[in-house]
């Protein structure tokens, strides 16, 4: 007999029903846990029996070195996309973006009213 079962019987014979109930729960938990552990070992031995670990994972994809500047642009159909100057001035990275000030009348609707 396990110590949980002995404690359950002793508590029950001494009239300590609450303690006997806790001892019974402990005995039941221990029995279920032992059964589950045995079942886990059995299932694991069946699953992994004779299976060898693979030496590596899936092959890695080949990655080409990205070029920071592309002279030719290709669309999704594999056709070259041509760009022709349209006379518009292109922005320069050093140009500052001018935001409208909050006092601008165009922003009245976004300002709180007093």
BELHU-V528074 format. One record per helix or strand of 3 or more residues. SS is the DSSP state (H for helix, E for strand). FROM is the first residue (numbers start at 0). TO is the last residue. If there is no record, write none. Layout:
ss->SS from->FROM to->TO
ss->SS from->FROM to->TO
This chain:
ss->H from->2 to->12
ss->H from->16 to->46
ss->H from->104 to->109
